Amino acid sequence: MAQPTLKSLLGKKSETTAWLLTWTTMTKAAIVVEDSQHTILFGTASTDEAQTFPVTLEGEISGYVKGDDQAAIMASLLSLMLQKESEKKKLGTEVLNLYQELNVIYNFSEKLTETIDPDVIAQLTLEQAIHSIPSNSGVIVLWDEEGRQLTIPAIAGEALFNEERLRTNSGILLKIGLSGQSEIMSDLSVLIEKGIIQTDVHSLIYAAMKVKQRILGAIILAGKEAEQYSAAHLKLLVTLALQSSTAIESATLYEKNIREVREREEAILRIHEVTKKFVPNEFIRLLGKESLTDVKLGDQAEIIVTVLFTDIRDFTSLSEQMTPDENFRFVSSFNERLGPVIRSNHGFINQYLGDSIMAIFPRHPDDALNAAVGMQKAVFELNLERQSQGLPIIKAGIGMHTGPLIMGITGDEHRLDAATISDTVNTAARIESLTKYYRSPLLISGETLEQISSPDKYDLRHLGKVQLKGKYNLLSIIECINGYPGIELKKKTTTLDSFNLSMTHYFNQEFENAIQGFQSVLTTDPEDRTAAFFMDNALKYLKNGVPENWTGAEEMLSK
């Protein structure tokens, strides 16, 4: 700040000059006022000037008053006026500096409200500090409590700081910003010796960043000039450090909360993904719900579906030859092959029942029949692998039925379960069990066939009707042969017409014709066990006669 001078005090239009002129006129005082270089500022030079009195400001001579006895009084008065002008200037400068500081703090606060990223806050803080406190370089260091290490989220200006040395000399920094103190450093030798700052740094100032009593880190500024920083700079830097500390703390807590919420959401999603594997989404949606968390005890819905059951043949004898672990892996490999086939045909697995699967197809019976054909092909491919490993092949039966089904949530307040309750389920299971009786791998009910959109797409063999135990109505049973592998399928399709004609003779009790037809089928396809079944029946009826009121329907005496 420039000090006031006699010249500025006694300008041509100044009030002081006008007052001095009036005073000398009234008192008839003969005085001359000169600056420190003896340039006349007031009055006229005279040879009879007897006395000279200095005009001083803070111990330094600013000029002189020459003249009679009145000159001493005027010298004292002008010294007092200079002192007052100096004080006014200082006060004005302080007010201006305070205003500028408040303006910096206000603008900085506004910037901090625009972001919630801790690293961005650190960068904004450093840029503001270097701009408000002229510096050649600056860095912000933060202490990571969890990792027990320093992080450097912001560095700016000239390359006067060595980031790597900053990180590896945290002990030194714990004594300067991270100690919680803020100051202007005078002795930089240790920092230079450790390579933390360059040798051309001659001034350093730092302020601790803290929230309450917790130290977050420090703002450190460096300058190339000696005594580059003042107490006012330190005050402003401390203010910026406190503001940014609060913002970084809030942003960190926000990030932590967001992270925790995200982790909870991800955990819930993982749980949801897992529960979907136990209770299929399709089941939940058919109840009119979006997720498992929406269902409650007693929720139910009645729909028309096709229920499919599949079962591994002779599983008991197979399992006796395996350890429990081998058993488990065996069943798992079977289920792993069939599950994707069911899902790809718009069905879902309602239950894994040991060596059996229960699947539901809510769209069309076509989906179920296509899935069944695909499942047979999947079992064939699995058997090729098993044969290459010297393992016995797997045989599976598939049965399906279409009808109404109640799906719902049953149990009690402590244990809920997804349940299906319907005679449709029981009938589908019974049809699957008939695959053993008819020695056929794939059977469907007449109710399912009636709703197949394009039955001509499939090769079907009508096996007649059955009366299931405990049932009064007869159930039509149809075999689909499309799932047989290549050569076997060709044999079955070649003999299809002959088989169906033989079945017509069979139901008309024309057993001789039926036997001839079945023999023809077996000549072409000796492995047709279903044809062999009906031929054995025809031979029995031809020899022993048919029971009274025989209609061709088979009566199932067991479930």
Secondary structure as the mmCIF struct_conf table of DSSP 4:
data_model
#
loop_
_struct_conf.conf_type_id
_struct_conf.id
_struct_conf.beg_label_comp_id
_struct_conf.beg_label_asym_id
_struct_conf.beg_label_seq_id
_struct_conf.end_label_comp_id
_struct_conf.end_label_asym_id
_struct_conf.end_label_seq_id
HELX_LH_PP_P HELX_LH_PP_P1 ALA A 2 PRO A 4
HELX_RH_AL_P HELX_RH_AL_P1 LEU A 6 LEU A 9
TURN_TY1_P TURN_TY1_P1 LEU A 10 LEU A 10
TURN_TY1_P TURN_TY1_P2 LYS A 12 LYS A 13
HELX_RH_AL_P HELX_RH_AL_P2 GLU A 15 THR A 27
TURN_TY1_P TURN_TY1_P3 LYS A 28 LYS A 28
STRN STRN1 ILE A 31 ASP A 35
TURN_TY1_P TURN_TY1_P4 SER A 36 GLN A 37
STRN STRN2 ILE A 40 PHE A 42
BEND BEND1 GLY A 43 GLY A 43
TURN_TY1_P TURN_TY1_P5 THR A 47 ASP A 48
STRN STRN3 GLN A 51 LEU A 57
TURN_TY1_P TURN_TY1_P6 GLU A 58 GLY A 59
STRN STRN4 GLU A 60 GLY A 67
BEND BEND2 ASP A 68 ASP A 68
TURN_TY1_P TURN_TY1_P7 ASP A 69 ASP A 69
HELX_RH_AL_P HELX_RH_AL_P3 GLN A 70 LEU A 112
TURN_TY1_P TURN_TY1_P8 THR A 113 GLU A 114
HELX_RH_AL_P HELX_RH_AL_P4 PRO A 118 SER A 132
TURN_TY1_P TURN_TY1_P9 ILE A 133 PRO A 134
BEND BEND3 ASN A 136 ASN A 136
STRN STRN5 SER A 137 ASP A 144
TURN_TY1_P TURN_TY1_P10 GLU A 145 ARG A 148
STRN STRN6 GLN A 149 GLY A 157
BEND BEND4 GLU A 158 ALA A 159
STRN STRN7 PHE A 161 PHE A 161
HELX_RH_AL_P HELX_RH_AL_P5 GLU A 163 THR A 168
TURN_TY1_P TURN_TY1_P11 ASN A 169 ASN A 169
HELX_RH_AL_P HELX_RH_AL_P6 SER A 170 LEU A 173
TURN_TY1_P TURN_TY1_P12 LEU A 174 ILE A 176
HELX_RH_3T_P HELX_RH_3T_P1 GLY A 177 SER A 179
TURN_TY1_P TURN_TY1_P13 GLY A 180 GLY A 180
STRN STRN8 GLU A 183 MET A 185
BEND BEND5 SER A 186 SER A 186
HELX_RH_AL_P HELX_RH_AL_P7 SER A 189 GLU A 193
TURN_TY1_P TURN_TY1_P14 LYS A 194 GLY A 195
BEND BEND6 ILE A 196 ILE A 196
STRN STRN9 ILE A 197 ILE A 197
TURN_TY1_P TURN_TY1_P15 THR A 199 ASP A 200
STRN STRN10 SER A 203 VAL A 211
TURN_TY1_P TURN_TY1_P16 LYS A 212 GLN A 213
STRN STRN11 ARG A 214 GLY A 223
BEND BEND7 LYS A 224 GLU A 225
TURN_TY1_P TURN_TY1_P17 ALA A 226 GLU A 227
HELX_RH_AL_P HELX_RH_AL_P8 ALA A 231 PHE A 278
BEND BEND8 VAL A 279 VAL A 279
HELX_RH_AL_P HELX_RH_AL_P9 ASN A 281 LEU A 286
TURN_TY1_P TURN_TY1_P18 LEU A 287 GLY A 288
BEND BEND9 GLU A 290 SER A 291
HELX_RH_3T_P HELX_RH_3T_P2 LEU A 292 ASP A 294
TURN_TY1_P TURN_TY1_P19 LEU A 297 GLY A 298
STRN STRN12 GLN A 300 ILE A 312
TURN_TY1_P TURN_TY1_P20 ARG A 313 ASP A 314
HELX_RH_AL_P HELX_RH_AL_P10 PHE A 315 GLU A 320
TURN_TY1_P TURN_TY1_P21 GLN A 321 GLN A 321
BEND BEND10 MET A 322 MET A 322
HELX_RH_AL_P HELX_RH_AL_P11 PRO A 324 SER A 344
TURN_TY1_P TURN_TY1_P22 ASN A 345 HIS A 346
STRN STRN13 PHE A 348 LEU A 353
TURN_TY1_P TURN_TY1_P23 GLY A 354 ASP A 355
STRN STRN14 SER A 356 PHE A 361
BEND BEND11 ARG A 363 ARG A 363
HELX_RH_AL_P HELX_RH_AL_P12 PRO A 365 SER A 388
TURN_TY1_P TURN_TY1_P24 GLN A 389 GLY A 390
HELX_LH_PP_P HELX_LH_PP_P2 LEU A 391 ILE A 393
STRN STRN15 ALA A 396 ASP A 412
TURN_TY1_P TURN_TY1_P25 GLU A 413 HIS A 414
STRN STRN16 ARG A 415 ILE A 421
HELX_RH_AL_P HELX_RH_AL_P13 ASP A 423 TYR A 438
TURN_TY1_P TURN_TY1_P26 ARG A 439 ARG A 439
BEND BEND12 PRO A 441 PRO A 441
STRN STRN17 LEU A 442 SER A 445
HELX_RH_AL_P HELX_RH_AL_P14 GLY A 446 GLU A 450
TURN_TY1_P TURN_TY1_P27 GLN A 451 GLN A 451
BEND BEND13 SER A 453 SER A 453
HELX_RH_3T_P HELX_RH_3T_P3 PRO A 455 LYS A 457
BEND BEND14 TYR A 458 TYR A 458
STRN STRN18 LEU A 460 GLN A 467
TURN_TY1_P TURN_TY1_P28 LYS A 469 GLY A 470
BEND BEND15 ASN A 473 ASN A 473
STRN STRN19 LEU A 475 CYS A 480
TURN_TY1_P TURN_TY1_P29 ASN A 482 GLY A 483
BEND BEND16 TYR A 484 TYR A 484
HELX_RH_AL_P HELX_RH_AL_P15 GLY A 486 THR A 494
TURN_TY1_P TURN_TY1_P30 THR A 495 THR A 495
HELX_RH_AL_P HELX_RH_AL_P16 LEU A 496 PHE A 507
TURN_TY1_P TURN_TY1_P31 ASN A 508 GLN A 509
HELX_RH_AL_P HELX_RH_AL_P17 PHE A 511 THR A 524
TURN_TY1_P TURN_TY1_P32 PRO A 526 GLU A 527
HELX_RH_AL_P HELX_RH_AL_P18 ARG A 529 ASN A 544
HELX_LH_PP_P HELX_LH_PP_P3 VAL A 546 PRO A 547
TURN_TY1_P TURN_TY1_P33 GLU A 548 ASN A 549
BEND BEND17 GLY A 552 GLY A 552
HELX_LH_PP_P HELX_LH_PP_P4 ALA A 553 ALA A 553
STRN STRN20 GLU A 554 GLU A 555
#
